[in-house]
């Protein structure tokens, strides 16, 4: 098969959760274990960091990969979903896996894999594990897909496990309470492997403590270990988020500037710094200069997109993939500290999220441009509009994301703010 035929096969023959939702979800590791066995267990061929959480795991993964690259380590990075190119999911030192590698892998293993009938995500993780082992990476940053305990990535034995935070998302699979979801995410914790908890939460701490004690692991609460001393913005282009942190463990200051300028990134930075300190203790040589440069150059080093990303200056147009109540809450907090006159919100969502909870959080004095991402899971724009109007939001329906954005930018004054969000798949169509 050619590369395009390979992609067509992956997209059409294999169930993809991010496109079709629940029908693609596999609630056990048996397929992944069988795939890995067929490949000679490549997941055992490299060191790794495993990152789970409701929000922030993508940014944290990219920050960490960028720092390790700067420190001279050959670094694999497995993340999802992709925004523009399937190959964004599998990178080494910021470079996407080659088209020829994807094609060769599928052609070689299609017959054996067909007998297992894996999901799209299971195929993709198997590809990543095979590629990282073949290329002999020094370390791989592995982001979970949805949960933790039954996530396909949970066949690895990492140096450190990271859980960024816990919120109500994917409740139809992971549970309807914070405690239940925390238990699922905590499934990535392994016996004796240190654990970083990015955000201390009253509901989740007892859950984590019980599991960590049973497995004889050591917990670090990043927001207690890495203390934020001061923060601010540099308003030159590009805008940078500046922060000074103090490490209680290492008694050092970190003065950082991040091009991911959303204030919510402060939590992710503390999580990343805590993880780096564990890696340093495990023998990785990561100098302060590498940390500073890795954070500053995260976009250049890894190609990360869609996190409070400026896509136009006048009117200022921002894209952010926040897609659940906690994510939207952080986006709204960022809007409040961003200078603007009026907010124009280009919004689309997927149909298995808590749409009403998200809509109920949005400001009533903004103008909304309702649209649908071009995926089956996207909620019809007219239905989204009906729900929004029912709680007092005002706006119009558009046939496409790009059409909605064009209208918003045309309607907005130069000093207004245009935000594109509600779903990673909406953002993917404009970045």
C-alpha positions in Angstrom: 0.0 0.0 0.0 1.0 3.6 -0.5 1.1 6.0 2.4 -2.3 7.4 1.5 -3.8 3.9 1.1 -2.3 3.1 4.5 -4.0 6.1 6.1 -7.2 5.2 4.4 -7.0 1.7 5.8 -6.3 2.9 9.3 -9.1 5.5 9.2 -11.8 3.3 7.5 -11.1 -0.2 8.7 -10.2 0.5 12.3 -12.5 2.0 14.9 -11.3 5.4 16.0 -12.6 6.7 19.3 -11.9 10.4 18.4 -14.1 10.1 15.3 -16.9 7.7 16.3 -16.8 7.6 20.1 -17.9 4.7 22.3 -17.9 2.0 19.6 -14.1 2.2 19.4 -13.4 1.9 23.1 -11.7 -1.3 24.2 -11.9 -1.7 28.0 -9.0 -4.1 28.5 -5.3 -4.6 27.6 -5.6 -8.0 25.9 -5.4 -6.6 22.3 -2.4 -4.5 23.1 -0.6 -7.3 24.9 -1.2 -9.6 21.9 0.1 -6.9 19.5 3.2 -6.3 21.5 3.9 -10.0 21.7 3.7 -10.3 17.9 6.2 -7.4 17.6 8.6 -9.0 20.1 7.6 -6.8 23.0 9.1 -3.5 21.9 7.5 -1.7 24.8 10.2 -3.2 27.0 13.0 -1.8 24.8 13.2 1.8 26.0 12.9 3.8 29.2 9.8 6.0 29.6 7.7 8.5 31.5 4.0 7.8 31.6 1.6 10.7 31.8 -2.1 10.6 32.5 -4.7 13.2 33.6 -7.9 14.9 32.5 -6.2 18.2 31.3 -2.6 19.3 30.8 -1.1 15.9 29.9 -0.4 17.0 26.3 1.3 20.2 27.2 3.3 18.5 30.0 4.4 15.8 27.7 5.7 18.3 25.1 7.4 20.4 27.7 9.2 17.4 29.1 10.2 16.1 25.7 11.6 19.5 24.7 13.7 19.7 27.9 15.1 16.2 27.4 15.9 17.0 23.8 17.9 20.0 24.9 19.7 17.8 27.4 21.0 15.7 24.5 18.7 12.7 24.9 17.1 11.0 21.9 13.5 11.5 23.0 10.4 9.7 21.7 7.0 11.4 22.1 3.7 9.6 21.8 0.6 11.8 22.1 -3.0 12.0 20.9 -5.1 13.2 19.2 -3.3 14.7 16.2 -4.5 18.1 14.9 -3.3 18.2 11.3 -1.2 15.1 10.5 -1.5 11.5 11.8 2.2 11.4 12.2 2.1 14.1 15.0 1.3 11.2 17.3 4.7 9.6 17.0 7.8 11.8 17.1 11.5 11.5 17.9 13.3 14.7 18.9 10.3 16.7 17.5 10.5 15.0 14.1 7.4 13.1 13.0 7.7 9.4 12.1 8.3 9.1 8.3 5.5 8.2 5.9 7.6 5.3 4.7 7.9 4.0 8.3 4.1 4.0 8.8 3.5 2.3 5.5 6.2 -0.4 6.1 4.9 -1.1 9.6 1.3 -1.5 8.4 2.2 -3.6 5.4 4.4 -5.9 7.4 2.0 -6.4 10.3 -1.5 -6.0 8.8 -2.1 -9.8 8.3 -1.1 -10.6 11.9 -2.9 -7.7 13.4 -6.1 -8.4 11.4 -6.6 -11.6 13.5 -6.7 -9.4 16.6 -8.9 -6.7 15.2 -7.3 -3.8 17.2 -8.7 -0.3 17.5 -7.0 2.6 15.8 -5.4 3.7 19.1 -4.1 0.2 19.7 -2.5 0.1 16.2 -1.0 3.5 16.8 0.5 2.7 20.2 2.0 -0.5 18.7 3.5 1.5 15.9 5.0 4.0 18.4 6.5 1.3 20.6 8.0 -0.5 17.6 9.4 2.7 16.2 10.9 3.9 19.5 12.6 0.5 20.1 13.9 0.3 16.6 15.3 3.8 16.7 16.8 3.1 20.2 15.5 6.2 21.9 17.1 7.1 25.2 13.7 7.8 26.7 10.1 8.1 25.5 7.3 10.3 26.9 4.1 8.3 26.6 0.8 10.1 27.0 -2.3 8.0 27.8 -5.2 8.2 25.5 -8.3 8.4 27.8 -7.9 6.7 31.1 -5.0 4.9 32.7 -5.8 1.4 34.1 -7.1 0.0 30.8 -5.4 2.4 28.4 -3.4 0.7 25.7 -0.2 2.5 26.9 -0.4 0.9 30.3 1.8 -2.0 29.2 5.0 0.0 29.8 7.1 0.1 33.0 8.1 3.8 33.3 10.8 5.5 35.4 8.1 7.8 36.8 4.3 8.0 36.5 2.7 11.4 36.2 -1.0 12.3 36.8 -1.6 16.0 36.0 -5.1 16.4 37.4 -8.5 14.9 37.6 -11.8 16.3 36.2 -15.1 15.1 35.0 -14.5 13.9 31.4 -15.3 10.6 29.6 -17.6 9.8 32.5 -19.4 7.1 30.4 -16.2 5.1 30.5 -14.2 6.2 33.6 -16.9 6.8 36.2 -19.2 9.6 37.1 -17.3 10.9 40.2 -13.9 12.5 40.6 -13.0 9.7 42.9 -13.9 7.0 40.4 -12.0 8.7 37.6 -9.0 9.2 39.9 -9.0 5.4 40.5 -8.9 4.8 36.7 -6.1 7.3 36.1 -4.1 5.9 39.0 -4.0 2.6 37.1 -0.8 3.7 35.6 1.0 3.6 38.9 3.4 0.7 39.1 5.0 -1.0 42.2 7.9 0.9 43.4 7.7 3.5 40.6 7.7 7.2 41.9 4.5 9.1 41.1 4.0 12.8 40.4 0.6 14.3 41.2 0.3 17.6 39.3 -2.7 19.1 41.2 -3.5 18.3 44.8 -7.3 17.8 45.1 -9.3 16.9 48.2 -11.3 14.3 46.4 -8.4 12.5 44.8 -5.7 12.5 47.5 -7.2 9.6 49.5 -7.6 7.6 46.4 -4.0 8.1 45.3 -2.6 7.6 48.8 -4.3 4.3 49.2 -3.1 3.0 45.9 0.5 4.3 46.3 0.8 2.8 49.7 -0.4 -0.5 48.5 2.2 -0.5 45.7 5.0 0.8 47.8 5.5 3.8 45.5 6.6 7.3 46.5 4.3 10.3 45.8 5.3 13.9 45.1 2.7 16.6 44.9 4.1 18.9 42.3 2.2 22.0 43.6 3.7 21.5 47.1 7.2 20.6 45.9 7.5 23.3 43.2 6.3 26.5 44.7 5.3 29.4 42.4 6.9 32.6 43.6 5.9 35.1 41.0 4.5 35.3 37.5 4.0 37.8 34.7 3.8 38.3 30.9 6.2 39.7 28.4 4.1 41.4 25.8 6.6 41.4 23.0 5.8 39.2 20.0 5.4 36.4 20.7 3.9 36.9 24.1 5.6 34.8 26.8 4.4 33.6 30.2 7.1 34.2 32.7 7.3 32.4 36.1 9.7 32.0 39.0 9.4 28.7 40.8 11.2 27.5 43.9 12.0 23.8 44.5 11.5 22.7 48.1 13.5 19.5 47.4 16.4 20.9 45.5 16.5 24.4 47.1 16.9 26.1 43.7 15.0 28.7 41.7 13.7 28.2 38.2 13.2 31.3 36.1 11.2 30.3 33.1 9.6 31.8 30.0 7.0 29.8 28.1 5.5 30.5 24.7 2.5 28.5 25.8 1.2 31.6 27.5 -2.1 30.4 29.0 -1.9 31.0 32.8 -3.1 27.4 33.3 0.4 26.3 32.0 1.8 27.3 35.5 0.3 24.0 36.8 1.8 22.0 34.0 5.2 23.7 34.5 5.3 22.7 38.2 4.4 19.2 37.2 7.2 19.1 34.6 9.8 20.5 37.0 8.9 17.8 39.6 9.2 15.1 37.0 12.6 16.5 35.8 13.9 16.3 39.4 12.9 12.6 39.6 14.7 12.0 36.3 17.8 13.8 37.6 17.7 11.6 40.7 17.4 8.6 38.3 20.7 9.5 36.6 19.6 11.8 33.8 21.9 14.8 33.4 19.6 17.7 32.9 21.2 21.1 33.5 19.4 24.3 34.4 20.2 25.8 31.0 18.5 22.8 29.3 15.4 23.3 31.4 15.1 27.0 30.6 15.8 26.5 26.9 13.5 23.5 26.6 10.6 25.3 28.1 11.2 28.5 26.0 11.6 26.5 22.8 8.9 23.9 23.3 6.9 24.9 20.2 10.1 25.0 18.0 11.4 21.7 19.4 8.1 19.7 19.4 5.7 21.4 17.0 3.0 21.6 19.7 -0.2 23.5 18.6 -3.6 24.5 19.9 -2.7 25.7 23.5 -3.7 29.3 23.7 -2.2 29.7 20.3 -2.3 33.1 18.5 -3.3 32.6 14.9 -3.9 36.3 14.0 -3.0 39.6 15.6 -5.8 42.1 14.6 -8.2 41.1 15.7 -6.3 39.0 18.2 -7.4 35.4 17.4 -6.6 32.6 19.8 -7.2 28.8 19.4 -7.3 26.6 22.4 -8.3 22.9 22.6 -10.0 23.1 26.1 -12.9 20.7 25.6 -14.4 19.8 29.0 -15.7 21.8 32.0 -12.3 22.0 33.7 -10.6 23.0 30.4 -13.2 25.6 29.6 -12.9 27.0 33.1 -9.1 27.6 32.5 -9.8 29.2 29.1 -12.3 31.6 30.6 -9.8 32.6 33.3 -7.3 33.3 30.6 -9.8 35.4 28.7 -10.4 37.6 31.8 -6.7 38.6 31.9 -6.4 39.1 28.1 -7.0 42.7 27.1 -10.0 43.0 24.7 -13.2 44.9 24.2 -15.6 42.2 23.1 -15.4 38.4 22.9 -16.3 36.5 19.7 -16.4 32.8 20.4 -16.2 30.3 17.5 -17.4 27.1 19.2 -18.0 23.5 18.3 -18.2 20.4 20.6 -18.3 16.7 20.3 -21.6 14.9 21.2 -20.3 12.8 24.1 -19.2 15.7 26.3 -21.1 17.5 29.1 -22.2 20.2 26.7 -24.7 21.9 28.9 -22.1 22.2 31.7 -19.7 23.8 29.4 -22.2 26.2 27.8 -23.5 27.2 31.2 -20.0 28.5 32.1 -19.7 30.8 29.1 -20.2 34.6 29.3 -23.6 35.9 28.2 -22.2 39.1 26.7 -20.1 37.4 24.0 -21.1 36.7 20.4 -21.1 33.1 19.5 -20.5 31.4 16.1 -21.8 27.8 16.3 -20.2 25.2 14.1 -19.4 21.5 13.8 -16.0 19.9 13.3 -15.8 17.6 10.3 -16.0 14.3 12.3 -18.9 12.0 13.0 -18.7 12.7 16.8 -19.2 16.5 16.2 -22.5 17.8 17.6 -24.7 19.4 14.9 -24.2 23.2 15.0 -28.0 23.8 14.9 -28.4 21.6 17.9 -25.6 23.3 19.7 -27.1 26.6 19.0 -30.5 25.5 20.3 -28.9 24.4 23.6 -26.9 27.6 23.9 -29.8 29.9 23.2 -31.8 28.1 25.8 -29.4 29.3 28.5 -29.1 32.8 27.2 -26.2 32.8 24.8 -26.6 34.6 21.4 -25.1 33.8 18.1 -25.5 32.3 14.6 -25.1 28.9 13.0 -22.4 28.2 10.4 -21.9 25.3 8.0 -18.2 25.0 8.7 -15.5 25.9 11.2 -13.6 28.1 8.7 -16.8 29.8 7.7 -17.6 30.6 11.4 -14.1 31.9 11.9 -14.2 34.1 8.8 -17.4 35.7 10.0 -16.1 36.2 13.5 -12.9 37.9 12.2 -15.0 40.1 9.8 -17.4 41.1 12.6 -14.8 41.8 15.2 -13.1 45.2 15.8 -9.4 45.4 15.9 -9.4 45.5 19.7 -11.8 42.5 20.1 -10.8 39.0 20.9 -11.7 36.0 18.7 -11.5 32.6 20.4 -11.7 29.3 18.6 -12.4 26.3 20.8 -14.7 23.8 22.5 -13.0 20.9 20.9 -9.6 19.9 19.6 -11.2 19.0 16.3 -12.5 22.5 15.8 -9.1 23.9 16.6 -7.5 21.4 14.1 -9.3 23.0 11.2 -7.9 26.5 11.8 -4.3 26.1 13.1 
